[in-house]
């Protein structure tokens, strides 16, 4: 069983590292928006809220099919042991995962539109504002 699946733990580490780095980007953005009002609970909620948002966007049949396809391809890429830069390369190894995740997240949020984001966002208004700022989206009207 040597081969692709023999190093399954590398896949899990890759996914975990990517999620941590995406969470870190969201947390820093939220802290920059409201440095005095951000609590630890707000920061810890960002990643689960973002994951639930992506799940809800993928399940919404009113949105274009290309959103669901992009999210499925992102998940497949993150679960795949094939990387643009191998994960064993220090720092840069996870950079391709993080960059691709950020690009897909930005594209999905822009394609879905502000109404869909507001409708599907499970967290606080400040968390949504951080996501909008990170993805360079305009504030809600």
PyMOL commands that set and color helices and strands:
alter all, ss='L'
color gray80, all
select helices_A, chain A and resi 4-33+40-59+65-79+92-112+114-120+125-134
alter helices_A, ss='H'
color red, helices_A
deselect
rebuild
show_as cartoon
